[in-house]
Amino acid sequence: MKTKIREYRKELKMTQEELAEAVNVTRQTIIALEQGRYNPSLVLAYMVTKALQKRYIEDVFLLDELE
C-alpha cells in the first residue's frame, strides 16, 4: 500500500519518532508504513491520519486497485 505519510510528516516538521509516539507504535512501524511494507489496521490508519492533521484516511493511504 502506498502512502503519503513521509510527505505529510515532513510538512509538519515531525520526525518518525514523534509520529510513532503520537500513535503509540514503534519507529520501525512508521518506517514500514512509509515504505509500503505494512498494511495498518483501520484504527492505526485513522490514528496516523489524525496525527498528520488530515481529514480522510484516503488522503494518507492510497489504495492500489490490484491489492
HELIX and SHEET records of a PDB file:
HELIX    1   1 ILE A    5  GLU A   11  1                                   7    
HELIX    2   2 GLN A   16  VAL A   23  1                                   8    
HELIX    3   3 ARG A   27  GLU A   34  1                                   8    
HELIX    4   4 LEU A   42  ALA A   51  1                                  10    
HELIX    5   5 ILE A   57  VAL A   60  1                                   4    
SHEET    1   A 2 LYS A   2  THR A   3  0                                        
SHEET    2   A 2 PHE A  61  LEU A  62 -1                                        
END                                                                             
